[in-house]
Amino acid sequence: MGFQKTRSGGAGLERSCKRAVTGWLASTTPVEGVELFRASLTGEVYSKHRHDTYAVGVTDRGVQVFDYRGAARVRTRGQVVVLYPDEVHNGRAGTDEGFGYRIIYVEPVHLAEALRAIRGRPGPLPFVSEAVSMNARLRRAVDEAFRAPLESLSADSLIVELAEGLLAAEDGGRPATSPRVDVAAVECAREFLDAQRTRVVHSSELESITGLTRYDLARQFRTMLGTSPYRYLLMRRLGVARERIHAQRPLADVACEAGFADQAHFTRVFKAAFGLTPGRYRALRVGP
């Protein structure tokens, strides 16, 4: 996924580490205000520190203990953590085996814009009183974020998903108010994505042609078409790929012609969409 050491998580570790840390960490370069961070660590890793971002993460293994808002919190496998911006916290392993986790850092300004699109008016960032939970919606958002390379359109959709999930968690599960849908703008975006289906499309392009903000469009597009602009474009690219496979094109060429970064990326996305690798799909379709 192109992980490397970057600002939110990596810098926090370097500032706050008391002693040598066993394990590893990696993060993406931020895209549209979103950074993906993952780690596997042992010992008393983080001393007190704070981030200027909202943080939503999932524990993948072990037990993680941290102090937050005057209380010790414990996270185990599958549990979700939500940290409000600029809140002091630390982090340590709860057992000798250490812990592993994935976390999304979102710049508050982008989350605030998405919340405005959802609410139809400006408002405060949602505050989730339970820092550790089994919130299925937020966990799905984290899982989805780490399945493919981070792109402009996928970052927009992710921020909207997180904003809706955080609002629901704050409001006891009540759904957010749905805004009206600009049918002409959504249809314009859909036609543009159809025409540009073999390349990466940036949020600014859709903003320019629809007159909607990226978060308004992400939400309205899903309301009208049942999916996000990113997912819609991805499936159009996979449609091109299937056509090329049917035409007996080499799979490396298929990946390039359908706009994927490389064959490995293409294989992961194809399998996630259809349950088969491209090679297996081709073999089953044309025989051994």
Contacts in CASP RR format, 6 or more apart in sequence:
PFRMAT RR
TARGET T0000
AUTHOR 0000-0000-0000
METHOD contacts of the structure
MODEL  1
MGFQKTRSGGAGLERSCKRAVTGWLASTTPVEGVELFRASLTGEVYSKHR
HDTYAVGVTDRGVQVFDYRGAARVRTRGQVVVLYPDEVHNGRAGTDEGFG
YRIIYVEPVHLAEALRAIRGRPGPLPFVSEAVSMNARLRRAVDEAFRAPL
ESLSADSLIVELAEGLLAAEDGGRPATSPRVDVAAVECAREFLDAQRTRV
VHSSELESITGLTRYDLARQFRTMLGTSPYRYLLMRRLGVARERIHAQRP
LADVACEAGFADQAHFTRVFKAAFGLTPGRYRALRVGP
1 28 0 8 1.000
1 36 0 8 1.000
1 146 0 8 1.000
1 148 0 8 1.000
1 149 0 8 1.000
1 150 0 8 1.000
2 28 0 8 1.000
2 149 0 8 1.000
3 26 0 8 1.000
3 27 0 8 1.000
3 28 0 8 1.000
3 36 0 8 1.000
3 38 0 8 1.000
4 26 0 8 1.000
4 27 0 8 1.000
4 28 0 8 1.000
4 29 0 8 1.000
5 25 0 8 1.000
5 26 0 8 1.000
5 27 0 8 1.000
6 27 0 8 1.000
6 28 0 8 1.000
6 29 0 8 1.000
6 30 0 8 1.000
6 35 0 8 1.000
6 37 0 8 1.000
7 30 0 8 1.000
7 35 0 8 1.000
8 27 0 8 1.000
8 30 0 8 1.000
8 35 0 8 1.000
8 37 0 8 1.000
8 51 0 8 1.000
8 53 0 8 1.000
8 55 0 8 1.000
8 105 0 8 1.000
9 25 0 8 1.000
9 27 0 8 1.000
9 35 0 8 1.000
9 37 0 8 1.000
9 51 0 8 1.000
9 103 0 8 1.000
9 105 0 8 1.000
10 25 0 8 1.000
10 27 0 8 1.000
10 37 0 8 1.000
12 46 0 8 1.000
12 49 0 8 1.000
12 51 0 8 1.000
13 21 0 8 1.000
13 25 0 8 1.000
13 39 0 8 1.000
13 45 0 8 1.000
13 46 0 8 1.000
15 49 0 8 1.000
16 46 0 8 1.000
16 47 0 8 1.000
16 48 0 8 1.000
16 49 0 8 1.000
16 90 0 8 1.000
17 45 0 8 1.000
17 46 0 8 1.000
17 47 0 8 1.000
18 44 0 8 1.000
18 47 0 8 1.000
19 44 0 8 1.000
21 41 0 8 1.000
21 42 0 8 1.000
21 43 0 8 1.000
21 45 0 8 1.000
22 41 0 8 1.000
22 42 0 8 1.000
22 43 0 8 1.000
23 39 0 8 1.000
23 40 0 8 1.000
23 41 0 8 1.000
23 42 0 8 1.000
24 39 0 8 1.000
24 40 0 8 1.000
24 41 0 8 1.000
25 37 0 8 1.000
25 38 0 8 1.000
25 39 0 8 1.000
25 40 0 8 1.000
25 41 0 8 1.000
26 37 0 8 1.000
26 38 0 8 1.000
26 39 0 8 1.000
27 35 0 8 1.000
27 36 0 8 1.000
27 37 0 8 1.000
27 38 0 8 1.000
28 35 0 8 1.000
28 36 0 8 1.000
28 37 0 8 1.000
28 150 0 8 1.000
29 35 0 8 1.000
30 105 0 8 1.000
30 107 0 8 1.000
31 150 0 8 1.000
31 151 0 8 1.000
31 152 0 8 1.000
31 155 0 8 1.000
32 110 0 8 1.000
32 152 0 8 1.000
32 155 0 8 1.000
32 156 0 8 1.000
32 159 0 8 1.000
32 203 0 8 1.000
32 214 0 8 1.000
33 106 0 8 1.000
33 107 0 8 1.000
33 110 0 8 1.000
33 155 0 8 1.000
33 159 0 8 1.000
34 104 0 8 1.000
34 105 0 8 1.000
34 106 0 8 1.000
34 107 0 8 1.000
34 110 0 8 1.000
34 145 0 8 1.000
34 150 0 8 1.000
34 155 0 8 1.000
34 158 0 8 1.000
34 159 0 8 1.000
35 53 0 8 1.000
35 104 0 8 1.000
35 105 0 8 1.000
36 102 0 8 1.000
36 103 0 8 1.000
36 104 0 8 1.000
36 105 0 8 1.000
36 145 0 8 1.000
36 146 0 8 1.000
36 150 0 8 1.000
37 102 0 8 1.000
37 103 0 8 1.000
37 104 0 8 1.000
37 105 0 8 1.000
38 100 0 8 1.000
38 101 0 8 1.000
38 102 0 8 1.000
38 103 0 8 1.000
38 146 0 8 1.000
39 100 0 8 1.000
39 101 0 8 1.000
40 61 0 8 1.000
40 98 0 8 1.000
40 99 0 8 1.000
40 100 0 8 1.000
41 93 0 8 1.000
41 98 0 8 1.000
41 99 0 8 1.000
41 100 0 8 1.000
42 93 0 8 1.000
42 96 0 8 1.000
42 97 0 8 1.000
42 98 0 8 1.000
42 99 0 8 1.000
43 92 0 8 1.000
43 93 0 8 1.000
43 98 0 8 1.000
44 91 0 8 1.000
44 92 0 8 1.000
44 93 0 8 1.000
45 91 0 8 1.000
45 92 0 8 1.000
45 93 0 8 1.000
46 66 0 8 1.000
46 89 0 8 1.000
46 90 0 8 1.000
46 91 0 8 1.000
46 92 0 8 1.000
47 90 0 8 1.000
48 67 0 8 1.000
48 88 0 8 1.000
48 89 0 8 1.000
48 90 0 8 1.000
49 88 0 8 1.000
49 89 0 8 1.000
49 90 0 8 1.000
50 86 0 8 1.000
50 87 0 8 1.000
50 88 0 8 1.000
50 89 0 8 1.000
51 83 0 8 1.000
51 85 0 8 1.000
51 86 0 8 1.000
51 105 0 8 1.000
52 85 0 8 1.000
52 86 0 8 1.000
52 107 0 8 1.000
52 108 0 8 1.000
53 85 0 8 1.000
53 105 0 8 1.000
53 106 0 8 1.000
53 107 0 8 1.000
53 108 0 8 1.000
54 82 0 8 1.000
54 83 0 8 1.000
54 84 0 8 1.000
54 85 0 8 1.000
54 105 0 8 1.000
54 106 0 8 1.000
54 107 0 8 1.000
54 108 0 8 1.000
54 111 0 8 1.000
54 125 0 8 1.000
54 162 0 8 1.000
54 166 0 8 1.000
55 81 0 8 1.000
55 82 0 8 1.000
55 83 0 8 1.000
55 103 0 8 1.000
55 104 0 8 1.000
55 105 0 8 1.000
55 106 0 8 1.000
56 80 0 8 1.000
56 81 0 8 1.000
56 82 0 8 1.000
56 83 0 8 1.000
56 103 0 8 1.000
56 104 0 8 1.000
56 106 0 8 1.000
56 138 0 8 1.000
56 141 0 8 1.000
56 142 0 8 1.000
56 162 0 8 1.000
56 166 0 8 1.000
57 80 0 8 1.000
57 81 0 8 1.000
57 82 0 8 1.000
57 101 0 8 1.000
57 102 0 8 1.000
57 103 0 8 1.000
57 104 0 8 1.000
57 138 0 8 1.000
57 142 0 8 1.000
58 78 0 8 1.000
58 79 0 8 1.000
58 80 0 8 1.000
58 81 0 8 1.000
58 101 0 8 1.000
58 102 0 8 1.000
58 103 0 8 1.000
58 139 0 8 1.000
58 142 0 8 1.000
58 143 0 8 1.000
59 75 0 8 1.000
59 76 0 8 1.000
59 77 0 8 1.000
59 78 0 8 1.000
59 79 0 8 1.000
59 81 0 8 1.000
59 99 0 8 1.000
59 100 0 8 1.000
59 101 0 8 1.000
60 77 0 8 1.000
60 78 0 8 1.000
60 100 0 8 1.000
60 101 0 8 1.000
60 102 0 8 1.000
61 77 0 8 1.000
61 97 0 8 1.000
61 98 0 8 1.000
61 99 0 8 1.000
61 100 0 8 1.000
62 76 0 8 1.000
62 77 0 8 1.000
62 93 0 8 1.000
62 94 0 8 1.000
62 95 0 8 1.000
62 97 0 8 1.000
62 98 0 8 1.000
62 99 0 8 1.000
62 100 0 8 1.000
63 74 0 8 1.000
63 75 0 8 1.000
63 76 0 8 1.000
63 93 0 8 1.000
63 94 0 8 1.000
63 95 0 8 1.000
63 98 0 8 1.000
63 99 0 8 1.000
64 74 0 8 1.000
64 75 0 8 1.000
64 76 0 8 1.000
64 91 0 8 1.000
64 92 0 8 1.000
64 93 0 8 1.000
64 94 0 8 1.000
64 99 0 8 1.000
64 100 0 8 1.000
64 101 0 8 1.000
65 72 0 8 1.000
65 73 0 8 1.000
65 74 0 8 1.000
65 75 0 8 1.000
65 91 0 8 1.000
65 92 0 8 1.000
65 93 0 8 1.000
65 94 0 8 1.000
66 72 0 8 1.000
66 73 0 8 1.000
66 75 0 8 1.000
66 89 0 8 1.000
66 90 0 8 1.000
66 91 0 8 1.000
66 92 0 8 1.000
67 73 0 8 1.000
67 89 0 8 1.000
67 90 0 8 1.000
67 91 0 8 1.000
68 83 0 8 1.000
68 87 0 8 1.000
68 88 0 8 1.000
68 89 0 8 1.000
68 131 0 8 1.000
69 87 0 8 1.000
69 131 0 8 1.000
73 81 0 8 1.000
73 131 0 8 1.000
73 132 0 8 1.000
74 94 0 8 1.000
74 132 0 8 1.000
75 81 0 8 1.000
75 99 0 8 1.000
75 101 0 8 1.000
75 132 0 8 1.000
78 134 0 8 1.000
78 139 0 8 1.000
79 132 0 8 1.000
79 133 0 8 1.000
79 134 0 8 1.000
80 132 0 8 1.000
80 133 0 8 1.000
80 134 0 8 1.000
80 135 0 8 1.000
80 138 0 8 1.000
80 139 0 8 1.000
80 142 0 8 1.000
81 101 0 8 1.000
81 103 0 8 1.000
81 131 0 8 1.000
81 132 0 8 1.000
82 128 0 8 1.000
82 130 0 8 1.000
82 131 0 8 1.000
82 133 0 8 1.000
82 135 0 8 1.000
82 138 0 8 1.000
82 166 0 8 1.000
82 169 0 8 1.000
83 89 0 8 1.000
83 131 0 8 1.000
84 125 0 8 1.000
84 127 0 8 1.000
84 128 0 8 1.000
85 108 0 8 1.000
85 125 0 8 1.000
93 99 0 8 1.000
102 142 0 8 1.000
102 146 0 8 1.000
103 142 0 8 1.000
104 141 0 8 1.000
104 142 0 8 1.000
104 145 0 8 1.000
104 158 0 8 1.000
104 162 0 8 1.000
106 159 0 8 1.000
106 162 0 8 1.000
108 125 0 8 1.000
110 159 0 8 1.000
111 125 0 8 1.000
111 159 0 8 1.000
111 162 0 8 1.000
111 163 0 8 1.000
111 166 0 8 1.000
112 122 0 8 1.000
112 123 0 8 1.000
112 125 0 8 1.000
113 213 0 8 1.000
113 215 0 8 1.000
114 159 0 8 1.000
114 160 0 8 1.000
114 162 0 8 1.000
114 163 0 8 1.000
114 215 0 8 1.000
114 218 0 8 1.000
114 219 0 8 1.000
115 123 0 8 1.000
115 125 0 8 1.000
115 126 0 8 1.000
115 163 0 8 1.000
115 167 0 8 1.000
116 122 0 8 1.000
116 123 0 8 1.000
116 215 0 8 1.000
117 160 0 8 1.000
117 179 0 8 1.000
117 213 0 8 1.000
117 215 0 8 1.000
117 216 0 8 1.000
117 218 0 8 1.000
117 219 0 8 1.000
118 160 0 8 1.000
118 163 0 8 1.000
118 164 0 8 1.000
118 167 0 8 1.000
118 176 0 8 1.000
118 177 0 8 1.000
118 179 0 8 1.000
118 215 0 8 1.000
118 219 0 8 1.000
119 176 0 8 1.000
119 177 0 8 1.000
120 177 0 8 1.000
120 179 0 8 1.000
125 166 0 8 1.000
126 163 0 8 1.000
126 166 0 8 1.000
126 167 0 8 1.000
126 169 0 8 1.000
126 170 0 8 1.000
126 171 0 8 1.000
127 170 0 8 1.000
128 166 0 8 1.000
128 169 0 8 1.000
128 170 0 8 1.000
129 170 0 8 1.000
130 169 0 8 1.000
133 169 0 8 1.000
135 165 0 8 1.000
135 169 0 8 1.000
137 161 0 8 1.000
137 164 0 8 1.000
137 165 0 8 1.000
137 168 0 8 1.000
137 169 0 8 1.000
138 162 0 8 1.000
138 165 0 8 1.000
138 166 0 8 1.000
138 169 0 8 1.000
140 161 0 8 1.000
141 158 0 8 1.000
141 161 0 8 1.000
141 162 0 8 1.000
141 165 0 8 1.000
144 158 0 8 1.000
144 161 0 8 1.000
145 154 0 8 1.000
145 158 0 8 1.000
147 268 0 8 1.000
147 272 0 8 1.000
148 154 0 8 1.000
148 234 0 8 1.000
148 265 0 8 1.000
148 268 0 8 1.000
148 269 0 8 1.000
148 272 0 8 1.000
149 261 0 8 1.000
149 265 0 8 1.000
151 200 0 8 1.000
151 230 0 8 1.000
152 200 0 8 1.000
152 201 0 8 1.000
152 202 0 8 1.000
152 203 0 8 1.000
152 204 0 8 1.000
153 201 0 8 1.000
153 202 0 8 1.000
153 203 0 8 1.000
153 206 0 8 1.000
153 228 0 8 1.000
153 229 0 8 1.000
153 230 0 8 1.000
153 233 0 8 1.000
154 228 0 8 1.000
154 230 0 8 1.000
155 203 0 8 1.000
156 203 0 8 1.000
156 214 0 8 1.000
156 215 0 8 1.000
156 217 0 8 1.000
156 218 0 8 1.000
156 228 0 8 1.000
156 229 0 8 1.000
156 230 0 8 1.000
157 218 0 8 1.000
157 222 0 8 1.000
157 228 0 8 1.000
157 229 0 8 1.000
157 230 0 8 1.000
157 231 0 8 1.000
159 215 0 8 1.000
159 218 0 8 1.000
160 215 0 8 1.000
160 218 0 8 1.000
160 219 0 8 1.000
160 222 0 8 1.000
160 228 0 8 1.000
163 215 0 8 1.000
164 176 0 8 1.000
167 176 0 8 1.000
168 174 0 8 1.000
168 175 0 8 1.000
168 176 0 8 1.000
178 223 0 8 1.000
179 216 0 8 1.000
179 219 0 8 1.000
179 220 0 8 1.000
181 220 0 8 1.000
181 223 0 8 1.000
181 224 0 8 1.000
182 210 0 8 1.000
182 212 0 8 1.000
182 220 0 8 1.000
183 224 0 8 1.000
185 210 0 8 1.000
185 211 0 8 1.000
185 212 0 8 1.000
185 217 0 8 1.000
185 220 0 8 1.000
186 210 0 8 1.000
186 217 0 8 1.000
186 220 0 8 1.000
186 221 0 8 1.000
186 224 0 8 1.000
186 225 0 8 1.000
188 209 0 8 1.000
188 210 0 8 1.000
189 206 0 8 1.000
189 209 0 8 1.000
189 210 0 8 1.000
189 217 0 8 1.000
189 221 0 8 1.000
189 229 0 8 1.000
190 221 0 8 1.000
190 225 0 8 1.000
190 232 0 8 1.000
192 201 0 8 1.000
192 205 0 8 1.000
192 206 0 8 1.000
192 209 0 8 1.000
193 201 0 8 1.000
193 229 0 8 1.000
193 232 0 8 1.000
193 233 0 8 1.000
193 236 0 8 1.000
194 236 0 8 1.000
196 233 0 8 1.000
197 233 0 8 1.000
197 236 0 8 1.000
197 237 0 8 1.000
197 240 0 8 1.000
198 237 0 8 1.000
198 240 0 8 1.000
198 257 0 8 1.000
198 258 0 8 1.000
198 259 0 8 1.000
199 259 0 8 1.000
200 259 0 8 1.000
201 229 0 8 1.000
201 233 0 8 1.000
203 214 0 8 1.000
204 214 0 8 1.000
206 212 0 8 1.000
206 214 0 8 1.000
206 217 0 8 1.000
206 229 0 8 1.000
207 213 0 8 1.000
207 214 0 8 1.000
207 217 0 8 1.000
210 217 0 8 1.000
212 220 0 8 1.000
217 229 0 8 1.000
218 228 0 8 1.000
218 229 0 8 1.000
221 227 0 8 1.000
221 228 0 8 1.000
221 229 0 8 1.000
221 232 0 8 1.000
222 228 0 8 1.000
225 232 0 8 1.000
227 235 0 8 1.000
234 269 0 8 1.000
234 273 0 8 1.000
235 273 0 8 1.000
237 258 0 8 1.000
237 259 0 8 1.000
237 260 0 8 1.000
238 258 0 8 1.000
238 269 0 8 1.000
238 270 0 8 1.000
238 273 0 8 1.000
238 274 0 8 1.000
239 258 0 8 1.000
240 257 0 8 1.000
240 258 0 8 1.000
241 254 0 8 1.000
241 255 0 8 1.000
241 257 0 8 1.000
241 258 0 8 1.000
241 260 0 8 1.000
241 266 0 8 1.000
241 270 0 8 1.000
241 278 0 8 1.000
242 281 0 8 1.000
244 253 0 8 1.000
244 254 0 8 1.000
244 257 0 8 1.000
244 258 0 8 1.000
245 251 0 8 1.000
245 254 0 8 1.000
245 278 0 8 1.000
245 281 0 8 1.000
245 282 0 8 1.000
245 285 0 8 1.000
246 285 0 8 1.000
248 286 0 8 1.000
249 257 0 8 1.000
251 263 0 8 1.000
251 266 0 8 1.000
251 278 0 8 1.000
251 279 0 8 1.000
251 282 0 8 1.000
252 263 0 8 1.000
254 266 0 8 1.000
254 278 0 8 1.000
255 262 0 8 1.000
255 263 0 8 1.000
255 265 0 8 1.000
255 266 0 8 1.000
255 267 0 8 1.000
258 266 0 8 1.000
260 266 0 8 1.000
260 269 0 8 1.000
266 278 0 8 1.000
267 277 0 8 1.000
267 278 0 8 1.000
270 276 0 8 1.000
270 277 0 8 1.000
270 278 0 8 1.000
270 281 0 8 1.000
271 277 0 8 1.000
274 281 0 8 1.000
276 284 0 8 1.000
END
